[in-house]
Amino acid sequence: MSEHSLKPGVVTGEGYKTLVDAAKKGGYALPAVNVVGTNSINAVMEAAAKAGSDIIIQLSNSGGAFFAGAGMEDGFKAKVLGSVSAAQHAHLLAEHYGICVAMHTDHANKALIPWIEALLDEGEKYYEKHGKPLFSSHMLDLSADPIDFNLGECARILERMAKIDMSLEIELGVTGGEEDGIGSEFDEAADNAHLYTQPDDVLRAYELLNPIGHFSVAASFGNVHGVYKPGNVKLRPEILKNSQDLVESTHNTGHNPLHLVFHGGSGSEKAKIHEAVGYGVFKMNIDTDTQFAFSNPIGEFVHENERAFKYQVDPEDGTPYKKFYDPRKYLRAGEVGIVDRLQEACEDLGSKGKSIARA
């Protein structure tokens, strides 16, 4: 295999590093798509295969809980088991889609550190049995806490993760808006300094974490979760460049030494996306847009076949409606919606046709 060539499937450890390096050197980024069940996981893998792109699949804590089943009474256990189940599903099927998949978890704030630690318990068991971790990376979002606590906890968790070949994603600065109950309100009209990461903080993180293990930084440059009307969110990708330049000049590293992540990518200007990728962003989160892409065609299907969702058999003419209310019909429509929307995302990020998976 060449330097940037991997077997299809879930990539971890050195494979994950190879995936990240290939994206940065190739000048593209990978969509990171939040999922909540097998329908969305399968659609994301199908989309990647259709685009010839590698992909990142990720779960929030509530996405993991939903994957386990909303009826599970123990909410914490559901967050853990659902996340484990999703990862196992991807490990089983990803190679058969012929692309590389990185498995991530999304925002875990201070209250959710126990969720990450429980997933590491499961990851260590999986590593002992399979020689690789269950997830490629976990995320700690302690950006709402003092930076000393943020970086201290990140270092503590990364020490443990590095032993099983995992990467850690951290957040510096605050991504506006809210995702699954985690996030910050923001004044859309204000020049809010909290929405812009300070390069000195990024340098400090690099100096603490780089000797411990592999990590990425969700640096805030005005990005916001959700979709807002044009002009209200002011993206400043040059902030990413400033952080890269400071680390490079201070430690005499190569170009773009930091592995950067773009949160709140839904609805962003395409020119700003391209600029951010040029500054070392290898991963862009997309959730709001794929939620709508899934739901919109289902809504259209229900609207077009309204009587099938009221009657099994039409009371007026006896028409049977089973082929319309069969859940596979409308769920498949939702999957196709995700597949189509992610073709656009892969185009925007430059990852289309760039998969490094080789049989």
C-alpha positions as CSV (number, residue, x, y, z in Angstrom):
1,M,0.0,0.0,0.0
2,S,1.1,3.6,-0.6
3,E,1.6,6.1,2.2
4,H,-2.0,7.3,1.8
5,S,-3.8,4.0,1.2
6,L,-5.9,2.0,3.7
7,K,-8.1,-1.1,3.8
8,P,-11.8,-0.3,3.7
9,G,-13.6,-0.2,7.0
10,V,-13.5,1.6,10.3
11,V,-10.0,3.2,10.7
12,T,-8.3,3.7,14.1
13,G,-4.8,4.4,15.4
14,E,-2.2,4.8,12.7
15,G,-5.0,4.3,10.1
16,Y,-6.9,7.3,11.5
17,K,-3.7,9.4,11.4
18,T,-3.2,8.4,7.8
19,L,-6.7,9.5,7.0
20,V,-6.3,12.9,8.6
21,D,-2.9,13.4,7.0
22,A,-4.2,12.5,3.5
23,A,-7.1,15.0,3.8
24,K,-4.8,17.8,4.9
25,K,-2.1,17.1,2.3
26,G,-4.8,16.6,-0.3
27,G,-6.5,19.9,0.5
28,Y,-9.9,18.5,1.4
29,A,-11.9,17.8,4.5
30,L,-14.3,14.9,5.4
31,P,-17.9,15.4,6.3
32,A,-18.6,14.3,9.9
33,V,-22.3,13.3,10.1
34,N,-24.3,12.9,13.3
35,V,-26.4,9.7,13.3
36,V,-29.2,8.3,15.5
37,G,-29.9,4.8,14.1
38,T,-29.0,2.3,11.5
39,N,-31.0,4.2,8.8
40,S,-28.7,7.2,9.2
41,I,-25.5,5.2,9.6
42,N,-26.3,3.2,6.5
43,A,-27.2,6.3,4.5
44,V,-24.0,8.0,5.4
45,M,-21.9,5.0,4.3
46,E,-23.9,4.7,1.1
47,A,-23.4,8.4,0.4
48,A,-19.6,8.1,0.9
49,A,-19.4,5.1,-1.4
50,K,-21.4,7.0,-4.1
51,A,-19.2,10.0,-3.7
52,G,-16.0,8.0,-3.6
53,S,-15.2,9.8,-0.4
54,D,-14.1,8.6,3.1
55,I,-16.4,9.8,5.9
56,I,-16.7,10.4,9.6
57,I,-19.7,9.0,11.5
58,Q,-20.4,10.5,14.9
59,L,-22.8,10.3,17.8
60,S,-23.9,12.8,20.4
61,N,-24.8,11.4,23.8
62,S,-28.5,11.7,23.0
63,G,-27.9,10.2,19.6
64,G,-26.3,7.2,21.3
65,A,-29.2,7.0,23.8
66,F,-31.7,7.0,20.9
67,F,-29.7,4.3,19.1
68,A,-30.2,2.1,22.2
69,G,-34.0,2.8,22.2
70,A,-36.0,5.6,23.7
71,G,-37.7,3.1,25.9
72,M,-34.6,2.1,27.8
73,E,-35.2,3.3,31.3
74,D,-31.6,3.8,32.4
75,G,-30.6,6.9,30.4
76,F,-26.9,6.8,31.1
77,K,-26.7,3.1,30.2
78,A,-28.6,3.9,27.0
79,K,-26.0,6.6,26.1
80,V,-23.2,4.1,26.5
81,L,-24.8,0.9,25.0
82,G,-26.3,2.8,22.1
83,S,-22.9,4.3,21.2
84,V,-21.2,1.0,21.5
85,S,-23.9,-0.7,19.3
86,A,-23.5,2.0,16.6
87,A,-19.8,1.5,16.5
88,Q,-20.1,-2.2,16.3
89,H,-22.6,-1.8,13.4
90,A,-20.1,0.3,11.5
91,H,-17.2,-2.1,12.2
92,L,-19.3,-4.9,10.8
93,L,-20.5,-3.2,7.6
94,A,-18.1,-0.3,6.7
95,E,-15.6,-2.5,4.8
96,H,-18.4,-3.8,2.6
97,Y,-19.2,-0.2,1.4
98,G,-15.6,0.0,0.2
99,I,-14.7,3.2,2.0
100,C,-12.8,4.3,5.1
101,V,-15.0,5.3,8.1
102,A,-13.8,7.1,11.2
103,M,-16.0,6.7,14.3
104,H,-16.3,9.7,16.6
105,T,-18.4,10.9,19.5
106,D,-19.5,14.5,19.5
107,H,-19.7,17.2,22.2
108,A,-19.2,15.9,25.7
109,N,-19.3,18.7,28.3
110,K,-18.2,18.5,31.9
111,A,-21.4,16.6,32.9
112,L,-20.8,14.0,30.2
113,I,-17.2,13.1,31.2
114,P,-18.5,10.0,32.8
115,W,-20.1,9.0,29.5
116,I,-16.7,9.3,27.8
117,E,-15.0,7.3,30.6
118,A,-17.6,4.6,30.3
119,L,-17.1,4.4,26.5
120,L,-13.3,4.1,27.2
121,D,-14.1,1.2,29.5
122,E,-15.8,-0.5,26.6
123,G,-13.1,0.6,24.2
124,E,-10.4,-0.9,26.4
125,K,-12.2,-4.2,26.4
126,Y,-12.6,-4.1,22.6
127,Y,-8.9,-3.2,22.2
128,E,-7.9,-6.2,24.3
129,K,-10.0,-8.5,22.2
130,H,-9.4,-7.0,18.7
131,G,-6.2,-5.1,18.9
132,K,-7.9,-1.8,18.0
133,P,-10.3,0.6,19.7
134,L,-14.0,0.7,19.2
135,F,-14.0,4.4,18.3
136,S,-11.4,6.4,16.4
137,S,-11.8,9.5,18.5
138,H,-13.9,11.0,21.3
139,M,-14.6,14.7,21.9
140,L,-14.4,16.6,25.1
141,D,-16.1,20.0,24.9
142,L,-15.0,21.8,28.0
143,S,-15.0,25.2,26.3
144,A,-17.6,26.6,28.8
145,D,-15.2,25.9,31.7
146,P,-11.9,27.7,32.6
147,I,-9.1,26.8,30.3
148,D,-7.0,25.3,33.1
149,F,-9.8,22.8,33.8
150,N,-10.4,22.2,30.1
151,L,-6.8,21.4,29.2
152,G,-6.2,19.5,32.4
153,E,-9.1,17.1,31.8
154,C,-8.2,16.8,28.1
155,A,-4.6,15.8,29.1
156,R,-5.9,13.3,31.7
157,I,-8.3,11.6,29.2
158,L,-5.8,11.7,26.4
159,E,-3.3,9.8,28.5
160,R,-5.8,7.0,28.8
161,M,-6.9,7.1,25.1
162,A,-3.3,7.1,23.7
163,K,-2.8,3.7,25.3
164,I,-5.5,2.2,23.0
165,D,-4.5,4.2,19.8
166,M,-7.3,6.7,20.0
167,S,-7.4,10.4,19.1
168,L,-9.0,13.2,21.2
169,E,-11.0,16.2,19.9
170,I,-11.0,19.2,22.1
171,E,-12.8,22.6,21.8
172,L,-11.3,26.0,22.4
173,G,-13.5,29.0,22.2
174,V,-17.3,28.5,22.1
175,T,-19.3,27.3,19.1
176,G,-22.5,29.3,19.2
177,G,-26.0,27.9,19.2
178,E,-27.0,24.6,20.7
179,E,-26.7,20.9,19.7
180,D,-28.5,18.3,21.7
181,G,-28.7,20.6,24.7
182,I,-25.0,21.4,24.6
183,G,-23.8,24.8,23.5
184,S,-24.2,28.5,24.1
185,E,-26.7,31.2,23.3
186,F,-25.2,34.1,21.4
187,D,-26.1,37.5,20.3
188,E,-26.3,37.2,16.5
189,A,-25.7,40.9,16.0
190,A,-22.8,41.2,18.3
191,D,-19.1,40.9,17.7
192,N,-18.8,38.2,20.4
193,A,-15.2,37.5,21.4
194,H,-16.2,34.1,22.8
195,L,-17.0,32.9,19.3
196,Y,-13.4,33.4,18.3
197,T,-10.6,31.2,19.6
198,Q,-7.4,32.8,20.8
199,P,-4.2,31.5,19.1
200,D,-2.3,31.7,22.4
201,D,-4.8,29.2,23.9
202,V,-4.3,26.9,20.9
203,L,-0.5,27.1,21.3
204,R,-0.9,26.2,25.0
205,A,-3.1,23.2,24.1
206,Y,-0.5,22.0,21.5
207,E,2.4,22.2,24.0
208,L,0.5,20.2,26.6
209,L,-1.3,17.6,24.5
210,N,1.1,16.9,21.5
211,P,3.6,15.0,23.7
212,I,0.8,12.8,25.0
213,G,-1.0,11.7,21.9
214,H,-2.9,12.5,18.7
215,F,-5.5,15.2,19.1
216,S,-7.6,17.7,17.0
217,V,-8.9,21.1,17.8
218,A,-12.4,22.4,17.3
219,A,-11.4,26.1,17.1
220,S,-14.1,28.6,17.0
221,F,-14.0,31.2,14.2
222,G,-17.6,32.5,14.4
223,N,-19.2,29.1,13.6
224,V,-22.6,28.3,15.0
225,H,-24.6,25.2,15.4
226,G,-27.8,25.2,13.3
227,V,-28.9,27.2,10.3
228,Y,-29.4,31.0,10.6
229,K,-30.5,33.6,8.1
230,P,-27.6,34.9,5.9
231,G,-25.4,37.7,7.4
232,N,-26.0,36.8,11.1
233,V,-23.0,34.5,11.5
234,K,-19.7,36.1,10.6
235,L,-17.1,33.4,9.9
236,R,-13.5,34.4,10.2
237,P,-11.3,31.5,9.0
238,E,-8.2,33.7,9.2
239,I,-8.3,33.0,12.9
240,L,-7.4,29.3,12.1
241,K,-4.5,30.5,10.0
242,N,-3.3,32.7,12.9
243,S,-3.3,29.6,15.3
244,Q,-1.5,27.5,12.7
245,D,1.2,30.2,12.1
246,L,1.8,30.7,15.8
247,V,2.4,27.0,16.5
248,E,4.5,26.6,13.4
249,S,6.7,29.6,14.2
250,T,7.1,28.8,17.9
251,H,8.0,25.1,17.4
252,N,9.4,25.1,13.9
253,T,6.9,22.5,12.7
254,G,5.8,21.8,9.2
255,H,2.9,23.6,7.5
256,N,-0.5,23.5,9.2
257,P,0.7,21.4,12.2
258,L,-2.7,21.5,13.9
259,H,-5.5,19.1,13.0
260,L,-8.6,21.4,12.9
261,V,-12.3,20.8,13.0
262,F,-15.1,22.9,11.7
263,H,-18.2,22.7,14.0
264,G,-21.6,24.1,12.9
265,G,-21.0,23.5,9.2
266,S,-24.6,23.4,8.2
267,G,-25.6,26.4,6.1
268,S,-22.1,27.9,5.9
269,E,-20.9,29.9,3.0
270,K,-19.0,27.7,0.5
271,A,-16.2,30.2,0.1
272,K,-15.6,30.3,3.8
273,I,-15.6,26.4,3.9
274,H,-12.9,26.3,1.2
275,E,-10.8,28.9,3.0
276,A,-11.1,27.0,6.3
277,V,-10.0,23.8,4.6
278,G,-6.9,25.6,3.3
279,Y,-6.0,26.4,6.9
280,G,-5.8,22.8,8.0
281,V,-9.5,21.8,8.6
282,F,-9.8,18.1,7.9
283,K,-13.3,17.6,9.4
284,M,-16.6,19.5,9.1
285,N,-19.5,18.6,11.2
286,I,-22.9,18.4,9.5
287,D,-26.1,17.6,11.4
288,T,-28.9,20.1,10.9
289,D,-28.8,19.8,7.1
290,T,-28.8,16.0,7.1
291,Q,-31.7,16.0,9.6
292,F,-33.7,18.1,7.2
293,A,-32.5,16.1,4.2
294,F,-33.9,12.9,5.9
295,S,-37.2,14.4,7.1
296,N,-38.2,16.5,4.0
297,P,-38.7,13.5,1.6
298,I,-40.5,11.6,4.3
299,G,-42.9,14.5,4.7
300,E,-43.4,14.7,1.0
301,F,-44.1,11.0,0.8
302,V,-46.7,11.2,3.6
303,H,-48.3,14.2,2.0
304,E,-48.5,12.5,-1.4
305,N,-50.0,9.3,0.1
306,E,-52.0,10.8,2.9
307,R,-54.8,8.2,2.9
308,A,-52.3,5.4,3.3
309,F,-51.4,6.9,6.7
310,K,-55.0,6.9,7.8
311,Y,-56.3,3.6,6.5
312,Q,-54.9,0.2,5.9
313,V,-57.6,-0.3,3.3
314,D,-59.4,2.7,1.7
315,P,-63.0,2.7,3.1
316,E,-64.4,4.1,-0.1
317,D,-62.9,1.9,-2.8
318,G,-61.2,-0.9,-0.9
319,T,-57.7,0.0,-2.1
320,P,-55.0,-1.7,0.1
321,Y,-52.3,0.7,1.1
322,K,-49.7,-1.7,2.6
323,K,-47.1,-0.9,0.0
324,F,-47.3,2.8,1.0
325,Y,-47.3,2.5,4.8
326,D,-44.6,-0.1,4.8
327,P,-41.9,1.7,6.9
328,R,-39.2,0.7,4.4
329,K,-40.9,2.9,1.8
330,Y,-40.6,6.2,3.6
331,L,-37.5,5.4,5.6
332,R,-35.7,4.7,2.3
333,A,-36.9,8.0,1.0
334,G,-35.2,9.6,4.0
335,E,-32.0,7.7,3.4
336,V,-31.9,8.8,-0.2
337,G,-32.3,12.4,1.1
338,I,-29.2,12.0,3.2
339,V,-27.3,10.4,0.4
340,D,-28.1,13.2,-2.0
341,R,-27.3,16.0,0.5
342,L,-23.9,14.5,1.3
343,Q,-23.0,14.5,-2.3
344,E,-23.1,18.3,-2.1
345,A,-21.1,18.2,1.2
346,C,-18.4,16.1,-0.4
347,E,-18.2,18.5,-3.3
348,D,-18.0,21.5,-1.0
349,L,-15.2,19.9,1.1
350,G,-13.3,18.6,-1.9
351,S,-13.4,14.9,-0.7
352,K,-15.4,13.6,-3.7
353,G,-13.4,10.9,-5.5
354,K,-10.6,11.2,-2.9
355,S,-11.2,8.0,-0.9
356,I,-7.9,6.3,0.1
357,A,-9.6,3.0,0.7
358,R,-8.0,0.2,-1.4
359,A,-9.1,-3.4,-1.4
